[in-house]
Amino acid sequence: MILDLKDLTTAEKQNYLQHAIAPRPVCFASTIDMNGNINLSPFSFFNLFSTNPPVVIFSPSRRVRDNTTKHTMENVKEVPEVVINIADYDMVQQVSLASCEFPKEVNEFLKAGFTAVPATIVKPPMVKESKVKMECKVLEIKKLGDEGGAGNLVICEVLRMHIDDSILDEHKKINQRKLHHIARLGGDWYCKVDETNLFEVEKPNTKLGIGIDALPENIRNSKILTGNNLGQLANVHEYPVIEPSFDDNHLKQIIQYYSLSPEEMEKELHRYAKKLLDSNKVYEAWQVLLAG
């Protein structure tokens, strides 16, 4: 299917884009107007865009239904400050409740059952229940359009963070296993980040990976190894060599059993290498593949 977005209604664009571009982290923004009215609302058009200066951006879009603007947008124009409270799984149902379009004078802290605590350097209050709170000043608001669905980029500098001790490790860093982020997908769908779906990918830093184009042809064109597997093999900084000290009983069995059938041996070596790579044992996988 090919879609030209100019031919779609705004609701159709929203549906396809929000299902495809996901998951999106949730900014739970508390703001205040010049009369002291407090607003608390979630936004999934949100992310980190700079660390020095520390800048995050969220977008309270114009409503698709009637092209009106949200109270958060009105508030940051009047008082250019915001607390971005990170939403986690323990809060998700209350966060969703806070997204209801209550009248401006209604305090969503009360409606959604959250505890407002004073911020230390900005006027809007913080959500006590949030495990990470960021006090921010609004640097700029960039309008992206005037029609329903148009975004408004609220560009914020993070001035101070408040992090709950319960999610810190022994080095006072955030333990990713302890902060169960939520994220928005399309429609009513959310996802939860926890230990059951976490995995690590070794990042190339100052050293360069050899690249998939440098892999031997039989490995590069393997019918068994996946693109992810090839990426793991190609992320080594130097082309590996056979280590005489490498000792693996299963590898010995493959070589002995398939010694008269090189083609079948290669398939078995690739299957075994894939199993090792799926367990993130790149060194061992290379030794198996080099044995062929």
VODREN-539982 format. One record per residue (C-alpha): residue number from 1; residue in three letters; x, y, z. Coordinates in Angstrom, 2 decimals. Layout:
// residues N
rec roza=NUM drenlo=ALA xx=X yy=Y zz=Z;
...
END
This chain:
// residues 292
rec roza=1 drenlo=MET xx=0.00 yy=0.00 zz=0.00;
rec roza=2 drenlo=ILE xx=1.26 yy=3.47 zz=-0.92;
rec roza=3 drenlo=LEU xx=-0.29 yy=6.55 zz=0.68;
rec roza=4 drenlo=ASP xx=-0.02 yy=10.16 zz=-0.46;
rec roza=5 drenlo=LEU xx=-0.74 yy=12.07 zz=2.71;
rec roza=6 drenlo=LYS xx=-2.13 yy=15.05 zz=0.78;
rec roza=7 drenlo=ASP xx=-5.04 yy=12.79 zz=-0.24;
rec roza=8 drenlo=LEU xx=-5.93 yy=11.76 zz=3.33;
rec roza=9 drenlo=THR xx=-8.14 yy=13.45 zz=5.89;
rec roza=10 drenlo=THR xx=-6.45 yy=14.75 zz=9.03;
rec roza=11 drenlo=ALA xx=-7.94 yy=11.89 zz=11.06;
rec roza=12 drenlo=GLU xx=-6.57 yy=9.36 zz=8.57;
rec roza=13 drenlo=LYS xx=-3.11 yy=10.94 zz=8.66;
rec roza=14 drenlo=GLN xx=-3.20 yy=10.86 zz=12.44;
rec roza=15 drenlo=ASN xx=-4.20 yy=7.19 zz=12.46;
rec roza=16 drenlo=TYR xx=-1.46 yy=6.00 zz=10.12;
rec roza=17 drenlo=LEU xx=1.29 yy=8.20 zz=11.56;
rec roza=18 drenlo=GLN xx=0.59 yy=7.43 zz=15.21;
rec roza=19 drenlo=HIS xx=0.43 yy=3.68 zz=14.59;
rec roza=20 drenlo=ALA xx=3.63 yy=3.71 zz=12.53;
rec roza=21 drenlo=ILE xx=5.75 yy=6.15 zz=14.56;
rec roza=22 drenlo=ALA xx=5.78 yy=4.44 zz=17.92;
rec roza=23 drenlo=PRO xx=6.41 yy=3.94 zz=20.74;
rec roza=24 drenlo=ARG xx=6.42 yy=7.58 zz=21.81;
rec roza=25 drenlo=PRO xx=7.44 yy=8.56 zz=25.37;
rec roza=26 drenlo=VAL xx=4.86 yy=10.40 zz=27.43;
rec roza=27 drenlo=CYS xx=5.43 yy=13.93 zz=28.72;
rec roza=28 drenlo=PHE xx=3.14 yy=14.55 zz=31.71;
rec roza=29 drenlo=ALA xx=3.21 yy=18.34 zz=31.79;
rec roza=30 drenlo=SER xx=2.12 yy=20.52 zz=34.68;
rec roza=31 drenlo=THR xx=1.61 yy=24.20 zz=33.85;
rec roza=32 drenlo=ILE xx=0.02 yy=27.27 zz=35.39;
rec roza=33 drenlo=ASP xx=-1.63 yy=30.41 zz=34.02;
rec roza=34 drenlo=MET xx=-1.22 yy=33.99 zz=35.22;
rec roza=35 drenlo=ASN xx=-4.25 yy=33.61 zz=37.51;
rec roza=36 drenlo=GLY xx=-2.85 yy=30.53 zz=39.24;
rec roza=37 drenlo=ASN xx=-5.01 yy=27.92 zz=37.50;
rec roza=38 drenlo=ILE xx=-3.07 yy=24.66 zz=37.29;
rec roza=39 drenlo=ASN xx=-3.21 yy=22.22 zz=34.40;
rec roza=40 drenlo=LEU xx=-1.86 yy=18.68 zz=34.18;
rec roza=41 drenlo=SER xx=-1.91 yy=16.88 zz=30.84;
rec roza=42 drenlo=PRO xx=-0.03 yy=14.11 zz=28.96;
rec roza=43 drenlo=PHE xx=1.54 yy=14.52 zz=25.51;
rec roza=44 drenlo=SER xx=3.07 yy=11.77 zz=23.43;
rec roza=45 drenlo=PHE xx=4.65 yy=14.13 zz=20.90;
rec roza=46 drenlo=PHE xx=7.69 yy=14.46 zz=23.17;
rec roza=47 drenlo=ASN xx=11.39 yy=13.71 zz=23.29;
rec roza=48 drenlo=LEU xx=14.94 yy=14.77 zz=24.23;
rec roza=49 drenlo=PHE xx=16.71 yy=16.85 zz=21.59;
rec roza=50 drenlo=SER xx=19.88 yy=18.16 zz=23.22;
rec roza=51 drenlo=THR xx=22.00 yy=17.47 zz=26.28;
rec roza=52 drenlo=ASN xx=24.13 yy=20.62 zz=26.27;
rec roza=53 drenlo=PRO xx=22.06 yy=22.70 zz=26.61;
rec roza=54 drenlo=PRO xx=19.59 yy=20.16 zz=28.03;
rec roza=55 drenlo=VAL xx=16.54 yy=20.65 zz=25.79;
rec roza=56 drenlo=VAL xx=13.32 yy=18.66 zz=25.53;
rec roza=57 drenlo=ILE xx=10.39 yy=19.39 zz=23.24;
rec roza=58 drenlo=PHE xx=6.73 yy=18.47 zz=23.48;
rec roza=59 drenlo=SER xx=3.87 yy=19.44 zz=21.21;
rec roza=60 drenlo=PRO xx=0.34 yy=20.28 zz=22.33;
rec roza=61 drenlo=SER xx=-1.29 yy=19.98 zz=18.90;
rec roza=62 drenlo=ARG xx=-4.43 yy=21.79 zz=17.85;
rec roza=63 drenlo=ARG xx=-7.42 yy=19.49 zz=18.27;
rec roza=64 drenlo=VAL xx=-8.35 yy=17.67 zz=15.08;
rec roza=65 drenlo=ARG xx=-12.03 yy=17.73 zz=15.99;
rec roza=66 drenlo=ASP xx=-12.61 yy=21.48 zz=16.29;
rec roza=67 drenlo=ASN xx=-9.19 yy=23.14 zz=15.80;
rec roza=68 drenlo=THR xx=-9.08 yy=24.49 zz=19.35;
rec roza=69 drenlo=THR xx=-5.90 yy=24.80 zz=21.40;
rec roza=70 drenlo=LYS xx=-5.21 yy=23.06 zz=24.69;
rec roza=71 drenlo=HIS xx=-4.97 yy=24.69 zz=28.10;
rec roza=72 drenlo=THR xx=-1.32 yy=23.66 zz=28.38;
rec roza=73 drenlo=MET xx=-0.55 yy=25.70 zz=25.28;
rec roza=74 drenlo=GLU xx=-2.39 yy=28.73 zz=26.64;
rec roza=75 drenlo=ASN xx=-0.61 yy=28.41 zz=29.99;
rec roza=76 drenlo=VAL xx=2.96 yy=28.26 zz=28.68;
rec roza=77 drenlo=LYS xx=2.29 yy=31.39 zz=26.65;
rec roza=78 drenlo=GLU xx=1.25 yy=33.21 zz=29.83;
rec roza=79 drenlo=VAL xx=3.80 yy=31.62 zz=32.20;
rec roza=80 drenlo=PRO xx=6.70 yy=30.14 zz=30.19;
rec roza=81 drenlo=GLU xx=7.54 yy=27.42 zz=32.67;
rec roza=82 drenlo=VAL xx=6.62 yy=23.74 zz=32.89;
rec roza=83 drenlo=VAL xx=7.32 yy=20.67 zz=34.98;
rec roza=84 drenlo=ILE xx=7.70 yy=17.56 zz=32.84;
rec roza=85 drenlo=ASN xx=6.85 yy=14.57 zz=34.97;
rec roza=86 drenlo=ILE xx=7.89 yy=11.22 zz=33.49;
rec roza=87 drenlo=ALA xx=4.95 yy=8.81 zz=33.45;
rec roza=88 drenlo=ASP xx=5.49 yy=5.14 zz=34.32;
rec roza=89 drenlo=TYR xx=3.31 yy=2.04 zz=34.44;
rec roza=90 drenlo=ASP xx=2.24 yy=2.66 zz=38.05;
rec roza=91 drenlo=MET xx=0.52 yy=5.86 zz=36.88;
rec roza=92 drenlo=VAL xx=-0.81 yy=5.00 zz=33.42;
rec roza=93 drenlo=GLN xx=-4.55 yy=4.88 zz=34.15;
rec roza=94 drenlo=GLN xx=-4.46 yy=8.12 zz=36.13;
rec roza=95 drenlo=VAL xx=-2.36 yy=9.78 zz=33.42;
rec roza=96 drenlo=SER xx=-4.96 yy=8.79 zz=30.85;
rec roza=97 drenlo=LEU xx=-7.72 yy=10.20 zz=33.06;
rec roza=98 drenlo=ALA xx=-5.88 yy=13.53 zz=33.23;
rec roza=99 drenlo=SER xx=-6.13 yy=13.80 zz=29.44;
rec roza=100 drenlo=CYS xx=-9.89 yy=14.38 zz=29.67;
rec roza=101 drenlo=GLU xx=-10.91 yy=17.82 zz=28.40;
rec roza=102 drenlo=PHE xx=-11.96 yy=19.29 zz=31.72;
rec roza=103 drenlo=PRO xx=-12.89 yy=22.99 zz=31.87;
rec roza=104 drenlo=LYS xx=-9.95 yy=25.36 zz=32.38;
rec roza=105 drenlo=GLU xx=-10.76 yy=26.04 zz=36.03;
rec roza=106 drenlo=VAL xx=-10.68 yy=22.32 zz=36.89;
rec roza=107 drenlo=ASN xx=-7.48 yy=21.04 zz=38.52;
rec roza=108 drenlo=GLU xx=-6.46 yy=17.72 zz=36.92;
rec roza=109 drenlo=PHE xx=-4.30 yy=16.90 zz=39.95;
rec roza=110 drenlo=LEU xx=-7.54 yy=16.49 zz=41.89;
rec roza=111 drenlo=LYS xx=-9.50 yy=14.80 zz=39.11;
rec roza=112 drenlo=ALA xx=-6.77 yy=12.24 zz=38.42;
rec roza=113 drenlo=GLY xx=-5.84 yy=11.74 zz=42.07;
rec roza=114 drenlo=PHE xx=-2.26 yy=12.98 zz=41.94;
rec roza=115 drenlo=THR xx=-0.42 yy=14.88 zz=44.67;
rec roza=116 drenlo=ALA xx=0.84 yy=18.35 zz=43.78;
rec roza=117 drenlo=VAL xx=4.12 yy=19.34 zz=45.45;
rec roza=118 drenlo=PRO xx=5.82 yy=22.72 zz=45.01;
rec roza=119 drenlo=ALA xx=8.62 yy=22.92 zz=42.48;
rec roza=120 drenlo=THR xx=11.84 yy=24.55 zz=43.65;
rec roza=121 drenlo=ILE xx=12.59 yy=27.05 zz=40.86;
rec roza=122 drenlo=VAL xx=9.50 yy=27.22 zz=38.63;
rec roza=123 drenlo=LYS xx=5.88 yy=28.11 zz=39.38;
rec roza=124 drenlo=PRO xx=3.97 yy=24.98 zz=38.22;
rec roza=125 drenlo=PRO xx=3.79 yy=22.16 zz=40.79;
rec roza=126 drenlo=MET xx=5.34 yy=18.72 zz=40.42;
rec roza=127 drenlo=VAL xx=3.59 yy=15.34 zz=40.48;
rec roza=128 drenlo=LYS xx=4.75 yy=13.64 zz=43.66;
rec roza=129 drenlo=GLU xx=3.98 yy=10.18 zz=42.28;
rec roza=130 drenlo=SER xx=6.28 yy=10.62 zz=39.27;
rec roza=131 drenlo=LYS xx=9.70 yy=9.05 zz=39.78;
rec roza=132 drenlo=VAL xx=11.44 yy=11.61 zz=37.54;
rec roza=133 drenlo=LYS xx=10.47 yy=15.28 zz=37.49;
rec roza=134 drenlo=MET xx=12.10 yy=18.00 zz=35.40;
rec roza=135 drenlo=GLU xx=11.69 yy=21.69 zz=36.15;
rec roza=136 drenlo=CYS xx=11.93 yy=23.57 zz=32.86;
rec roza=137 drenlo=LYS xx=11.79 yy=27.04 zz=31.41;
rec roza=138 drenlo=VAL xx=10.17 yy=27.50 zz=28.01;
rec roza=139 drenlo=LEU xx=12.70 yy=28.87 zz=25.51;
rec roza=140 drenlo=GLU xx=10.45 yy=29.10 zz=22.47;
rec roza=141 drenlo=ILE xx=7.09 yy=28.04 zz=21.10;
rec roza=142 drenlo=LYS xx=7.15 yy=27.22 zz=17.40;
rec roza=143 drenlo=LYS xx=3.81 yy=27.04 zz=15.61;
rec roza=144 drenlo=LEU xx=3.69 yy=24.41 zz=12.84;
rec roza=145 drenlo=GLY xx=0.34 yy=25.36 zz=11.34;
rec roza=146 drenlo=ASP xx=-3.12 yy=26.80 zz=11.89;
rec roza=147 drenlo=GLU xx=-5.35 yy=23.84 zz=10.99;
rec roza=148 drenlo=GLY xx=-6.66 yy=21.10 zz=13.25;
rec roza=149 drenlo=GLY xx=-3.87 yy=18.62 zz=14.03;
rec roza=150 drenlo=ALA xx=-1.09 yy=21.20 zz=13.67;
rec roza=151 drenlo=GLY xx=1.61 yy=20.93 zz=16.28;
rec roza=152 drenlo=ASN xx=3.11 yy=23.61 zz=18.49;
rec roza=153 drenlo=LEU xx=6.66 yy=22.83 zz=19.53;
rec roza=154 drenlo=VAL xx=7.22 yy=23.84 zz=23.14;
rec roza=155 drenlo=ILE xx=11.02 yy=23.98 zz=23.39;
rec roza=156 drenlo=CYS xx=12.12 yy=23.67 zz=27.01;
rec roza=157 drenlo=GLU xx=15.41 yy=23.85 zz=28.84;
rec roza=158 drenlo=VAL xx=15.67 yy=21.43 zz=31.76;
rec roza=159 drenlo=LEU xx=16.90 yy=23.36 zz=34.80;
rec roza=160 drenlo=ARG xx=16.61 yy=20.79 zz=37.58;
rec roza=161 drenlo=MET xx=15.76 yy=17.10 zz=37.84;
rec roza=162 drenlo=HIS xx=14.23 yy=15.25 zz=40.78;
rec roza=163 drenlo=ILE xx=14.85 yy=11.49 zz=40.71;
rec roza=164 drenlo=ASP xx=13.34 yy=9.01 zz=43.15;
rec roza=165 drenlo=ASP xx=15.97 yy=7.02 zz=45.02;
rec roza=166 drenlo=SER xx=14.02 yy=3.82 zz=44.37;
rec roza=167 drenlo=ILE xx=15.09 yy=3.75 zz=40.70;
rec roza=168 drenlo=LEU xx=18.79 yy=4.49 zz=41.28;
rec roza=169 drenlo=ASP xx=21.61 yy=1.95 zz=41.24;
rec roza=170 drenlo=GLU xx=24.62 yy=1.84 zz=43.55;
rec roza=171 drenlo=HIS xx=26.35 yy=4.50 zz=41.43;
rec roza=172 drenlo=LYS xx=23.44 yy=6.95 zz=41.72;
rec roza=173 drenlo=LYS xx=22.51 yy=6.40 zz=38.06;
rec roza=174 drenlo=ILE xx=19.03 yy=5.48 zz=36.84;
rec roza=175 drenlo=ASN xx=18.64 yy=1.71 zz=36.70;
rec roza=176 drenlo=GLN xx=16.74 yy=1.05 zz=33.47;
rec roza=177 drenlo=ARG xx=15.27 yy=-2.13 zz=34.97;
rec roza=178 drenlo=LYS xx=13.58 yy=-0.18 zz=37.75;
rec roza=179 drenlo=LEU xx=11.90 yy=2.61 zz=35.75;
rec roza=180 drenlo=HIS xx=8.97 yy=1.08 zz=33.88;
rec roza=181 drenlo=HIS xx=8.32 yy=3.70 zz=31.24;
rec roza=182 drenlo=ILE xx=5.07 yy=3.78 zz=29.32;
rec roza=183 drenlo=ALA xx=4.79 yy=4.88 zz=25.71;
rec roza=184 drenlo=ARG xx=1.98 yy=5.62 zz=23.29;
rec roza=185 drenlo=LEU xx=1.28 yy=3.80 zz=20.08;
rec roza=186 drenlo=GLY xx=-1.75 yy=4.24 zz=17.80;
rec roza=187 drenlo=GLY xx=-5.35 yy=4.50 zz=18.97;
rec roza=188 drenlo=ASP xx=-5.82 yy=3.25 zz=22.53;
rec roza=189 drenlo=TRP xx=-2.58 yy=1.25 zz=22.49;
rec roza=190 drenlo=TYR xx=0.27 yy=1.73 zz=24.97;
rec roza=191 drenlo=CYS xx=3.38 yy=-0.28 zz=25.74;
rec roza=192 drenlo=LYS xx=5.29 yy=-0.87 zz=28.95;
rec roza=193 drenlo=VAL xx=9.07 yy=-1.06 zz=29.29;
rec roza=194 drenlo=ASP xx=10.24 yy=-3.65 zz=31.81;
rec roza=195 drenlo=GLU xx=12.79 yy=-6.45 zz=32.14;
rec roza=196 drenlo=THR xx=10.79 yy=-8.80 zz=29.92;
rec roza=197 drenlo=ASN xx=11.37 yy=-6.62 zz=26.85;
rec roza=198 drenlo=LEU xx=14.72 yy=-4.95 zz=27.57;
rec roza=199 drenlo=PHE xx=17.79 yy=-5.86 zz=25.56;
rec roza=200 drenlo=GLU xx=21.20 yy=-4.31 zz=24.97;
rec roza=201 drenlo=VAL xx=22.87 yy=-3.50 zz=21.66;
rec roza=202 drenlo=GLU xx=26.60 yy=-2.80 zz=21.76;
rec roza=203 drenlo=LYS xx=27.13 yy=0.68 zz=20.36;
rec roza=204 drenlo=PRO xx=29.99 yy=1.46 zz=18.00;
rec roza=205 drenlo=ASN xx=31.83 yy=4.34 zz=19.64;
rec roza=206 drenlo=THR xx=35.26 yy=5.60 zz=18.64;
rec roza=207 drenlo=LYS xx=36.23 yy=2.33 zz=16.95;
rec roza=208 drenlo=LEU xx=34.67 yy=1.41 zz=13.63;
rec roza=209 drenlo=GLY xx=32.99 yy=-1.90 zz=12.89;
rec roza=210 drenlo=ILE xx=34.37 yy=-3.81 zz=9.92;
rec roza=211 drenlo=GLY xx=30.98 yy=-3.60 zz=8.17;
rec roza=212 drenlo=ILE xx=28.76 yy=-6.22 zz=6.56;
rec roza=213 drenlo=ASP xx=30.49 yy=-5.68 zz=3.22;
rec roza=214 drenlo=ALA xx=33.68 yy=-7.06 zz=4.80;
rec roza=215 drenlo=LEU xx=32.10 yy=-10.36 zz=5.80;
rec roza=216 drenlo=PRO xx=32.95 yy=-13.46 zz=3.76;
rec roza=217 drenlo=GLU xx=30.43 yy=-14.09 zz=0.99;
rec roza=218 drenlo=ASN xx=29.15 yy=-17.34 zz=2.49;
rec roza=219 drenlo=ILE xx=28.36 yy=-15.54 zz=5.76;
rec roza=220 drenlo=ARG xx=26.99 yy=-12.40 zz=4.11;
rec roza=221 drenlo=ASN xx=24.63 yy=-14.46 zz=1.94;
rec roza=222 drenlo=SER xx=23.67 yy=-16.98 zz=4.62;
rec roza=223 drenlo=LYS xx=20.11 yy=-18.32 zz=4.47;
rec roza=224 drenlo=ILE xx=20.23 yy=-18.89 zz=8.24;
rec roza=225 drenlo=LEU xx=21.86 yy=-15.80 zz=9.73;
rec roza=226 drenlo=THR xx=19.55 yy=-12.78 zz=9.95;
rec roza=227 drenlo=GLY xx=20.31 yy=-9.14 zz=9.27;
rec roza=228 drenlo=ASN xx=20.61 yy=-8.60 zz=13.01;
rec roza=229 drenlo=ASN xx=23.11 yy=-11.47 zz=13.24;
rec roza=230 drenlo=LEU xx=25.19 yy=-10.01 zz=10.41;
rec roza=231 drenlo=GLY xx=25.13 yy=-6.64 zz=12.15;
rec roza=232 drenlo=GLN xx=26.55 yy=-8.26 zz=15.29;
rec roza=233 drenlo=LEU xx=29.32 yy=-10.00 zz=13.37;
rec roza=234 drenlo=ALA xx=30.18 yy=-6.84 zz=11.43;
rec roza=235 drenlo=ASN xx=30.41 yy=-4.68 zz=14.56;
rec roza=236 drenlo=VAL xx=33.79 yy=-6.12 zz=15.56;
rec roza=237 drenlo=HIS xx=36.67 yy=-3.67 zz=15.20;
rec roza=238 drenlo=GLU xx=39.15 yy=-6.12 zz=13.66;
rec roza=239 drenlo=TYR xx=38.58 yy=-9.15 zz=11.49;
rec roza=240 drenlo=PRO xx=38.73 yy=-12.13 zz=13.91;
rec roza=241 drenlo=VAL xx=41.22 yy=-14.95 zz=13.62;
rec roza=242 drenlo=ILE xx=40.98 yy=-18.55 zz=14.76;
rec roza=243 drenlo=GLU xx=41.99 yy=-18.90 zz=18.39;
rec roza=244 drenlo=PRO xx=43.66 yy=-22.28 zz=18.96;
rec roza=245 drenlo=SER xx=42.63 yy=-22.15 zz=22.60;
rec roza=246 drenlo=PHE xx=38.92 yy=-21.99 zz=21.73;
rec roza=247 drenlo=ASP xx=37.37 yy=-25.24 zz=22.93;
rec roza=248 drenlo=ASP xx=33.74 yy=-26.08 zz=22.22;
rec roza=249 drenlo=ASN xx=32.35 yy=-29.62 zz=22.35;
rec roza=250 drenlo=HIS xx=29.34 yy=-28.88 zz=20.14;
rec roza=251 drenlo=LEU xx=31.61 yy=-27.40 zz=17.49;
rec roza=252 drenlo=LYS xx=33.75 yy=-30.56 zz=17.59;
rec roza=253 drenlo=GLN xx=30.65 yy=-32.71 zz=17.16;
rec roza=254 drenlo=ILE xx=29.51 yy=-30.72 zz=14.10;
rec roza=255 drenlo=ILE xx=32.91 yy=-31.02 zz=12.45;
rec roza=256 drenlo=GLN xx=33.15 yy=-34.75 zz=13.15;
rec roza=257 drenlo=TYR xx=29.59 yy=-35.61 zz=12.13;
rec roza=258 drenlo=TYR xx=29.50 yy=-33.55 zz=8.92;
rec roza=259 drenlo=SER xx=33.15 yy=-33.98 zz=7.85;
rec roza=260 drenlo=LEU xx=32.10 yy=-35.71 zz=4.62;
rec roza=261 drenlo=SER xx=29.46 yy=-33.12 zz=3.73;
rec roza=262 drenlo=PRO xx=30.90 yy=-29.57 zz=3.65;
rec roza=263 drenlo=GLU xx=27.59 yy=-28.04 zz=2.56;
rec roza=264 drenlo=GLU xx=25.66 yy=-29.57 zz=5.47;
rec roza=265 drenlo=MET xx=28.50 yy=-28.69 zz=7.82;
rec roza=266 drenlo=GLU xx=28.26 yy=-25.03 zz=6.82;
rec roza=267 drenlo=LYS xx=24.51 yy=-25.03 zz=7.51;
rec roza=268 drenlo=GLU xx=25.04 yy=-26.55 zz=10.96;
rec roza=269 drenlo=LEU xx=27.83 yy=-24.12 zz=11.76;
rec roza=270 drenlo=HIS xx=25.56 yy=-21.23 zz=10.78;
rec roza=271 drenlo=ARG xx=22.72 yy=-22.61 zz=12.90;
rec roza=272 drenlo=TYR xx=25.01 yy=-22.92 zz=15.89;
rec roza=273 drenlo=ALA xx=26.50 yy=-19.47 zz=15.28;
rec roza=274 drenlo=LYS xx=23.01 yy=-18.00 zz=15.12;
rec roza=275 drenlo=LYS xx=22.16 yy=-19.58 zz=18.47;
rec roza=276 drenlo=LEU xx=25.29 yy=-18.03 zz=19.97;
rec roza=277 drenlo=LEU xx=24.59 yy=-14.63 zz=18.42;
rec roza=278 drenlo=ASP xx=21.01 yy=-14.67 zz=19.72;
rec roza=279 drenlo=SER xx=22.62 yy=-15.05 zz=23.17;
rec roza=280 drenlo=ASN xx=24.98 yy=-12.14 zz=22.33;
rec roza=281 drenlo=LYS xx=28.05 yy=-14.39 zz=22.23;
rec roza=282 drenlo=VAL xx=29.75 yy=-12.72 zz=19.29;
rec roza=283 drenlo=TYR xx=33.29 yy=-13.95 zz=19.93;
rec roza=284 drenlo=GLU xx=32.12 yy=-17.55 zz=20.18;
rec roza=285 drenlo=ALA xx=29.98 yy=-17.22 zz=17.05;
rec roza=286 drenlo=TRP xx=32.97 yy=-15.93 zz=15.08;
rec roza=287 drenlo=GLN xx=35.09 yy=-18.88 zz=16.22;
rec roza=288 drenlo=VAL xx=32.38 yy=-21.30 zz=15.08;
rec roza=289 drenlo=LEU xx=32.06 yy=-19.63 zz=11.67;
rec roza=290 drenlo=LEU xx=35.82 yy=-19.48 zz=11.16;
rec roza=291 drenlo=ALA xx=36.02 yy=-23.23 zz=11.81;
rec roza=292 drenlo=GLY xx=34.15 yy=-23.81 zz=8.55;
END
